[in-house]
Amino acid sequence: MRIGGLAIAVPFALVARPAGHLALTAWRDRDTRRHPAPGYLEDASRLDPVRVAEVVPIAAEPSAAERQLAALVERARREHRPIAIAGARHSMGGHTVYPDGIVLDMTPFREMSLDASTGLLHVQAGARWSEVLRFLNAKGLSVSVMQSNSSFTVGGTASVNAHGWQLDHAPFASTVESFRLLVADGHVVRCSRSENAELFSLALGGYGLFGVILDLDLRVVPNAAYRPETLVTPSDGYPALFAARTGPGSDVGMAYGRLSVARRGFLDEAILALFHRVPSPGPVRSGLEYPEAFGFARLVFRGSVGSEYGKELRWDAEKLFGRVWSARETSRNELLSEPAEVNENRVQDATDILHEYFVPRESFVAFVGRIREIVPRHQADLLNITIRDVREDPDTFLRYADRDVFGLVMLFNQARTERGERDMEALTRDLIESAVALGGRPYLPYRRHATAAQLAAAYPQAAEFFARKRRYDPDEVFQNAFYAQYGKVASADGGVPAGPGARARR
């Protein structure tokens, strides 16, 4: 009887603890967020509500939008009130707001069409990638490069020059054939690698500082069927395994890595997720609805916040269900269609903060070693590290990939308190210092915690980038909080650059 009771009790205990943990997570997973006060806007960090003068939605019709924008630019110059450009506002460093400025809401501007003669997608900058994927999916096509979630706008992706997890690809700019840009004098110019080429390189990854990207012509690819495969490796073996499984002759079309963030064996183990192309007799079309496992995956992820048991459970689940999922065929568009809301933080008193660091491939193991030492020292709640393959960027001026690099995307949970912000700033500066020492650099859409010296060391072209911004926009019509912090330091005389905001304060 004792043996029989033990045989029942052991599996029950194995199931009861994770079930209880997930049930408690579900009970706590309520949306307690409060909206900012009227007249204020905030970005995805939810840490810096900014009072703005007004929010102006762009007209949906192109010619009306151009007239509206020309008049808005003239008014901004006359009233000495800068314009900040916003889409889905998923950046975290004040890139879409300026205190007492005008915020241009691009989201109504979202039409798209496919040019049958060139095979290019013509898309307005306010379209979200979820809309683009539905449009292309019906035609058996897909996006060449986009970030891992579909909630963002095309214009936002262009402005930060996002990368994706499409294998063997430079960042998003590499897929742009041309775009139209409304510049600081209210005129519209076309930019490509042969026409206004300097503006092409500056505005892509230019954080909205060179004008309003109206619409883009993008290269697209066929939708494809994939067979997933999940491999587990010691983290110091990840670069060699990645090279061996994705090198010449490989049938892998997409890939990403993950590092274990559980305290036991912290960062010692990695997962490599591969997506092998499956031959298809015709165009691949697929449903883009959220999978039924969405709710379960969210609970497993949110259950890792502040819980070592939750982090171990998540890692075990990734290894187990990754292998189970490996038997399921999927499509490129299904993989790209996941919204950011899948794992978002809904709690009022805390927020999730993204970091990303790009390091040369040969520095990967050393940088993981630095993270292993820095994060526990700061007692930070690290929820996730995803590894991306990013190829050299030949197109943009403020490039983060000046060679082939690994991008390490890190997500932290942070208390929404002054202490929480101070601690995160100190952690971030230590991570930036380590990345730069190893030939890497931080990604700039996130919190403005880098010192001016760190920004200059990571991006030696930044001073010239800001100088060219002032050359193309001498009245500084287009501004944001990111530029206010770093553009001033990088000005030629070290002082506050002239502009509408500066004159308004005199």
C-alpha positions in Angstrom: 0.0 0.0 0.0 2.8 2.4 0.8 4.5 1.7 -2.5 1.2 2.2 -4.3 0.5 5.4 -2.5 3.9 6.7 -3.3 3.4 5.8 -7.0 0.3 8.0 -7.0 1.7 10.8 -4.9 4.9 11.4 -6.8 3.3 12.1 -10.2 0.6 14.1 -8.5 3.2 16.2 -6.8 5.0 16.7 -10.1 1.8 18.0 -11.7 0.4 19.8 -8.7 3.3 22.3 -8.2 3.4 23.6 -11.8 -0.4 23.6 -12.0 -0.6 25.6 -8.8 2.1 28.0 -9.9 0.3 28.7 -13.2 -3.1 29.0 -11.5 -1.6 31.6 -9.1 -0.1 33.4 -12.1 -3.4 33.4 -13.9 -5.1 34.9 -10.8 -2.5 37.7 -10.6 -2.4 38.3 -14.3 -4.9 41.2 -14.3 -4.6 44.4 -16.2 -4.2 47.1 -13.5 -2.5 49.7 -15.7 -3.7 53.2 -15.6 -3.8 55.6 -18.5 -1.6 58.7 -18.3 -3.3 62.0 -17.4 -5.0 63.9 -20.2 -2.5 65.8 -22.3 0.3 63.3 -21.5 1.7 60.5 -23.6 4.0 57.6 -22.7 5.8 54.9 -24.7 6.1 51.2 -24.1 8.3 51.7 -21.0 5.5 53.4 -19.1 8.1 55.3 -17.1 8.2 58.8 -18.6 4.8 60.4 -19.2 5.4 63.5 -21.3 3.0 66.5 -21.6 2.5 67.3 -25.2 0.8 70.3 -26.8 -1.4 68.2 -29.1 -1.6 64.9 -31.1 -2.4 65.3 -34.8 -3.6 62.2 -36.6 -2.4 62.2 -40.2 -5.0 62.2 -43.0 -5.5 58.8 -44.6 -5.6 60.1 -48.2 -2.1 60.7 -49.6 -2.6 64.2 -51.2 -4.6 65.4 -48.2 -1.9 64.1 -45.9 0.9 65.9 -47.8 -1.0 69.2 -47.6 -1.7 68.7 -44.0 1.9 68.0 -43.2 3.3 70.9 -45.2 0.9 73.2 -43.2 1.9 71.5 -39.9 5.6 72.0 -40.6 5.1 75.6 -41.3 3.0 76.1 -38.1 5.6 74.2 -36.1 8.3 76.6 -37.4 6.2 79.7 -36.8 5.2 78.6 -33.2 8.6 77.3 -32.4 7.0 74.0 -31.4 8.8 70.8 -32.6 7.2 67.8 -34.2 7.7 64.2 -32.9 6.6 61.3 -35.1 4.7 58.3 -33.6 3.3 55.0 -34.8 2.5 52.3 -32.4 4.9 53.9 -29.8 6.7 50.6 -28.9 10.1 52.2 -28.5 11.2 53.0 -24.9 13.5 56.0 -25.0 11.3 59.0 -25.8 11.7 58.7 -29.6 8.1 59.5 -30.3 7.5 62.5 -28.0 8.9 65.9 -27.2 7.8 68.0 -24.1 5.1 70.5 -25.2 5.6 69.5 -28.8 3.3 68.3 -31.5 3.0 64.5 -31.9 2.1 63.3 -35.4 0.1 60.1 -35.2 0.9 58.1 -38.4 -1.5 55.1 -37.7 -4.4 56.3 -39.9 -2.0 56.3 -42.9 -1.9 52.5 -43.7 -2.9 51.7 -47.3 -0.9 49.2 -49.3 -0.7 47.7 -52.8 1.4 45.2 -54.7 3.1 46.3 -58.0 2.8 43.2 -60.2 5.4 44.5 -62.6 8.1 45.0 -60.0 7.0 42.6 -57.3 7.3 45.4 -54.7 5.0 46.1 -51.9 4.0 49.8 -51.7 2.9 50.5 -48.1 2.1 53.6 -46.1 4.2 54.1 -43.0 1.3 53.8 -40.5 0.4 50.3 -41.5 1.0 47.7 -38.8 2.8 44.5 -39.8 -0.2 42.4 -38.8 -2.1 44.2 -41.6 0.8 43.7 -44.0 1.0 40.0 -43.2 -2.7 39.5 -43.9 -2.4 41.4 -47.2 0.6 39.4 -48.4 -0.6 36.1 -47.0 -3.7 36.1 -49.3 -1.2 36.4 -52.2 1.1 33.6 -51.0 3.8 36.2 -50.1 5.6 37.2 -47.0 7.8 39.9 -45.4 11.5 39.8 -46.1 12.7 41.2 -42.8 10.6 42.4 -39.8 11.0 42.1 -36.0 9.6 39.2 -34.1 6.2 40.8 -33.3 3.5 42.1 -35.7 2.2 45.0 -33.5 4.5 47.6 -34.8 4.1 50.0 -37.7 6.2 49.9 -40.9 7.3 53.4 -40.4 8.5 52.6 -36.8 10.4 49.7 -38.1 12.1 51.9 -40.7 12.9 54.6 -38.2 14.8 52.2 -35.9 16.0 50.0 -38.8 14.8 46.9 -36.9 16.3 43.5 -37.6 14.5 40.2 -37.7 15.1 36.5 -37.2 15.2 35.8 -40.9 18.5 33.9 -41.4 21.4 35.5 -43.3 19.9 38.9 -43.6 21.0 42.5 -42.9 18.5 44.7 -41.0 15.2 46.0 -42.4 16.8 48.7 -44.5 18.3 46.1 -46.9 14.7 45.3 -48.0 13.8 48.9 -48.8 13.9 49.8 -52.5 12.8 53.4 -52.0 10.6 55.7 -49.8 9.1 59.1 -49.9 10.1 61.6 -47.2 8.5 64.9 -46.2 11.5 67.0 -45.2 11.8 70.1 -43.0 10.8 72.6 -45.7 7.5 70.8 -46.2 8.5 69.3 -49.6 8.4 65.5 -50.4 11.5 63.9 -51.8 12.0 60.3 -53.0 15.0 58.5 -51.4 16.7 55.4 -52.7 20.3 54.1 -53.1 20.6 56.2 -56.2 18.3 59.2 -55.5 18.9 61.3 -52.4 21.1 58.5 -51.3 22.5 60.3 -48.2 19.0 61.0 -46.9 18.2 57.3 -47.6 21.0 56.2 -45.3 20.1 58.9 -42.6 16.4 58.5 -42.4 16.4 54.7 -42.2 17.5 54.2 -38.6 17.2 57.9 -38.2 14.5 57.9 -35.4 12.3 60.4 -37.2 14.8 63.2 -37.1 15.1 63.8 -40.8 11.4 64.1 -41.7 8.2 62.1 -42.1 8.6 58.7 -43.9 5.3 58.6 -45.9 5.4 55.3 -47.7 7.9 52.7 -48.8 8.5 50.2 -51.6 9.6 47.0 -50.0 11.0 43.7 -51.5 8.9 40.7 -50.4 9.4 37.0 -50.6 7.2 33.9 -51.1 5.5 32.6 -48.0 7.2 29.3 -47.1 6.4 26.2 -45.1 8.8 25.3 -42.3 9.6 22.3 -40.1 10.8 23.4 -36.7 13.7 21.8 -34.9 14.9 22.5 -31.3 18.5 21.8 -30.2 19.9 22.2 -26.7 23.6 23.1 -26.2 25.9 24.5 -23.6 25.9 28.3 -24.2 29.6 28.4 -25.0 28.9 25.9 -27.8 26.2 28.0 -29.4 28.3 29.9 -32.0 29.8 26.7 -33.3 26.5 24.9 -33.4 24.8 27.8 -35.1 27.5 28.0 -37.8 27.4 24.2 -38.4 23.6 24.0 -38.7 23.0 27.2 -40.7 26.0 27.3 -43.0 26.3 26.9 -46.8 23.9 24.3 -48.1 21.6 24.6 -45.1 17.8 24.5 -45.7 17.2 26.7 -42.6 15.2 29.8 -43.4 14.7 31.3 -39.9 16.4 30.8 -36.6 16.8 32.1 -33.1 18.5 31.2 -29.9 17.6 31.4 -26.2 19.6 31.4 -23.0 18.5 29.9 -19.7 18.0 32.7 -17.2 17.2 30.5 -14.2 19.6 31.1 -11.3 20.7 27.5 -11.2 23.1 27.1 -14.1 22.6 30.8 -15.0 23.3 31.3 -18.8 25.0 27.9 -18.9 22.5 26.3 -21.4 21.1 27.5 -24.7 18.4 26.5 -27.2 18.8 26.8 -30.9 15.5 26.9 -32.7 15.7 26.2 -36.4 13.1 26.4 -39.1 13.8 24.2 -42.1 12.2 24.9 -45.4 9.6 22.3 -46.5 9.1 22.0 -50.3 5.6 23.0 -51.3 3.9 22.3 -54.7 2.3 25.7 -54.8 2.0 29.0 -52.9 1.7 28.7 -49.2 -1.2 30.3 -47.5 -2.0 30.0 -43.9 -4.3 31.1 -41.1 -2.9 33.9 -39.0 -5.0 33.5 -35.9 -3.3 33.2 -32.5 -2.6 29.6 -31.5 -4.7 28.0 -28.8 -1.5 27.6 -26.8 -1.3 31.4 -26.5 -2.8 31.6 -23.0 -0.6 28.8 -21.7 2.5 30.3 -23.1 1.7 33.6 -21.5 1.1 32.1 -18.1 4.4 30.2 -18.3 6.2 33.4 -19.3 4.5 35.8 -16.8 5.0 33.1 -14.1 8.8 33.6 -14.4 8.6 37.2 -13.0 10.2 37.3 -9.6 10.2 33.5 -9.3 13.2 31.2 -9.6 10.8 28.3 -9.8 8.9 30.0 -12.6 12.1 30.6 -14.5 13.1 26.9 -14.2 9.6 25.8 -15.2 9.7 28.0 -18.3 13.1 26.7 -19.4 12.0 23.1 -18.9 8.9 23.9 -20.9 10.8 25.5 -23.7 13.0 22.4 -24.0 10.1 19.9 -23.7 7.5 21.7 -25.8 10.1 22.8 -28.3 10.8 19.2 -29.1 7.1 18.3 -29.2 6.4 21.3 -31.4 9.2 20.2 -33.8 6.8 17.7 -35.3 4.4 20.5 -36.3 4.7 22.1 -39.7 4.2 25.9 -39.7 4.5 28.8 -42.2 6.7 31.9 -42.3 3.6 34.2 -41.9 2.4 32.3 -38.9 5.7 32.7 -37.2 5.8 36.4 -37.9 2.2 37.1 -36.9 2.6 36.9 -33.1 1.7 40.2 -31.4 3.7 41.9 -28.7 0.7 41.5 -26.4 1.5 37.8 -26.0 3.8 38.5 -23.2 3.3 42.2 -22.3 3.3 43.3 -18.7 -0.2 44.4 -17.5 0.7 45.4 -13.9 0.6 49.0 -12.8 3.5 49.0 -10.3 6.1 47.2 -12.6 7.1 47.3 -16.2 9.2 45.2 -18.6 12.3 46.8 -20.1 14.1 45.7 -23.2 17.8 45.9 -23.8 19.7 44.7 -26.9 23.4 44.4 -27.5 25.1 43.6 -30.7 28.5 41.8 -30.4 30.8 40.3 -33.0 30.3 36.6 -33.2 33.8 35.9 -31.8 32.8 38.0 -28.7 29.6 36.1 -27.9 31.0 33.7 -25.3 32.9 36.5 -23.5 29.9 38.8 -23.5 27.7 36.1 -22.0 30.3 35.7 -19.3 30.1 39.4 -18.6 26.3 39.2 -18.3 26.7 36.2 -16.0 28.6 38.4 -13.6 26.8 41.8 -14.0 23.1 40.8 -13.7 23.4 39.0 -10.4 25.5 41.8 -9.0 22.7 44.3 -9.7 20.0 41.8 -8.4 18.1 42.4 -11.6 15.1 40.3 -12.6 16.1 39.0 -16.0 13.2 37.3 -17.8 14.6 36.5 -21.2 17.6 36.5 -23.5 17.0 35.8 -27.2 19.8 35.5 -29.7 19.4 36.9 -33.2 21.7 36.5 -36.3 22.2 39.9 -37.8 24.3 40.4 -40.9 26.4 43.5 -41.8 24.3 46.6 -42.6 25.6 48.4 -45.8 22.8 50.9 -46.0 22.3 53.1 -42.9 24.4 55.8 -41.5 23.8 55.2 -37.8 24.3 51.5 -38.2 24.6 49.0 -35.3 25.8 46.1 -37.4 29.0 47.2 -39.0 29.9 43.5 -39.4 28.1 40.2 -38.9 26.9 40.1 -35.3 24.8 38.3 -32.7 22.1 40.4 -31.2 21.3 39.6 -27.6 17.8 40.8 -26.8 17.3 41.0 -23.0 14.0 41.6 -21.1 14.0 42.7 -17.5 11.2 43.3 -15.1 11.6 46.6 -13.3 9.6 48.3 -10.5 8.1 51.6 -11.5 9.9 53.5 -8.7 12.8 56.0 -8.6 14.9 53.2 -7.0 14.0 50.8 -9.8 15.0 53.3 -12.4 18.3 54.1 -10.7 19.1 50.4 -10.5 18.3 49.8 -14.1 20.4 52.8 -15.2 23.4 51.4 -13.3 22.9 47.9 -14.8 22.5 49.2 -18.3 25.7 51.3 -18.1 27.7 48.3 -16.9 26.3 46.1 -19.8 27.0 48.9 -22.3 30.6 49.2 -21.0 31.1 45.5 -21.4 29.6 45.3 -24.9 31.7 48.2 -26.2 34.9 46.8 -24.7 34.2 43.6 -26.7 33.6 45.5 -30.0 29.9 45.7 -29.7 27.2 48.4 -29.1 23.8 48.8 -27.6 20.6 49.3 -29.6 19.2 52.8 -29.4 15.4 52.4 -29.4 15.5 51.6 -25.7 15.9 53.6 -22.4 18.3 56.6 -22.5 20.6 55.2 -19.9 23.8 55.4 -21.9 26.1 58.3 -21.0 27.1 60.7 -23.8 30.6 59.2 -23.6 29.2 55.6 -24.0 27.1 56.7 -27.0 30.1 58.2 -28.6 32.3 55.2 -28.0 29.6 52.8 -29.3 28.6 54.9 -32.3 31.6 57.1 -33.3 29.5 58.3 -36.2 26.8 59.8 -33.9 28.3 63.3 -33.8 28.3 63.5 -37.6 24.8 62.0 -37.7 23.5 64.8 -35.5 25.4 67.4 -37.4 23.8 66.2 -40.7 20.4 66.3 -39.0 20.9 70.0 -38.3 22.1 70.5 -41.9 18.9 69.0 -43.3 16.7 70.5 -40.6 18.4 73.8 -39.5 15.3 74.9 -37.6 15.1 71.6 -35.9 11.4 71.1 -36.7 11.7 67.4 -36.1 12.7 66.5 -32.5 12.2 64.0 -29.8 13.4 63.3 -26.3 16.2 61.0 -27.6 17.6 63.9 -29.7 17.2 66.4 -26.9 19.4 64.3 -24.7 22.1 63.1 -27.1 21.9 65.6 -30.0 22.7 68.5 -27.8 25.8 66.9 -26.4 27.0 66.0 -29.9 26.5 69.6 -31.2 29.6 71.3 -32.7 30.0 73.8 -29.8 28.9 71.5 -27.0 25.9 73.7 -26.3 22.2 73.5 -26.9 21.6 73.6 -30.6 19.3 76.3 -31.9 15.8 75.3 -33.0 12.1 75.8 -32.3 12.3 74.3 -28.8 15.4 76.2 -28.0 14.0 79.6 -29.1 10.8 78.9 -27.2 12.8 78.7 -24.0 14.7 81.9 -24.5 
